[in-house]
C-alpha cells in the first residue's frame, strides 16, 4: 500500500511541474492525460512507455501534455 503522502508527492513524468497523479485501484492515474501507471509489488511503474493509454487514445503523441500549444 502506498502512503497518501508518497502519492501526493508524485507527478506525471509527461508534465511533472503541473500534473499530479491519483491512486485508483491498483494504478496511479495522471489527472491531466489519464495515463495509468501500474503498481507492481508495491512499487509504482512511472515509465511513460509502459503506462496504459486512456480510452480513445492510440499513441502517446495524442495525449494533451504532448500537444504543442496553438499559436494565436
C-alpha positions in Angstrom: 0.0 0.0 0.0 1.3 3.4 -1.0 1.1 6.1 1.6 -1.0 9.2 0.9 2.0 11.5 1.4 4.0 9.5 -1.1 1.2 9.6 -3.7 0.8 13.3 -3.1 4.5 13.9 -3.9 4.4 12.0 -7.2 3.9 13.8 -10.6 3.2 12.5 -14.1 6.6 12.2 -16.0 5.0 13.9 -19.1 4.4 17.2 -17.2 6.0 16.9 -13.8 5.8 20.6 -12.9 2.0 20.7 -13.2 0.4 17.3 -13.1 -0.4 15.2 -10.1 -1.3 11.5 -10.0 -4.1 9.9 -8.0 -4.4 6.4 -6.7 -7.2 4.5 -8.5 -7.3 0.8 -7.6 -4.0 -0.8 -8.5 -2.7 2.1 -10.5 -1.7 5.7 -10.4 -3.6 7.9 -12.9 -2.4 11.2 -14.2 -5.1 13.8 -13.5 -4.4 15.6 -16.8 -3.6 13.0 -19.5 -5.2 10.0 -17.7 -2.2 7.7 -18.3 -2.4 4.7 -15.9 0.8 3.7 -14.2 0.6 0.2 -12.7 1.7 -0.6 -9.2 3.6 -3.9 -9.1 4.7 -5.5 -5.8 4.0 -2.2 -4.0 6.1 -0.1 -6.4 4.7 2.3 -9.0 6.0 1.9 -12.5 6.2 5.5 -13.7 7.7 4.7 -17.1 5.5 6.5 -19.7 6.1 4.0 -22.4 4.8 1.2 -20.2 1.8 3.0 -18.9 -1.8 2.2 -20.1 -3.2 4.8 -22.5 -6.6 6.3 -21.7 -9.7 5.2 -23.7 -9.8 6.6 -27.2 -6.0 7.3 -27.3 -3.9 5.2 -29.6 -0.4 6.7 -29.0 1.5 8.9 -26.5 1.5 11.7 -29.1 -2.3 12.1 -28.7 -2.0 13.0 -25.0 -2.8 16.6 -24.1 0.6 17.1 -22.4 2.4 16.1 -25.6 0.5 18.5 -27.8 2.1 21.8 -28.9 0.2 24.9 -27.7 -1.8 26.5 -30.5 -0.3 29.7 -31.9 -2.6 32.7 -32.0 
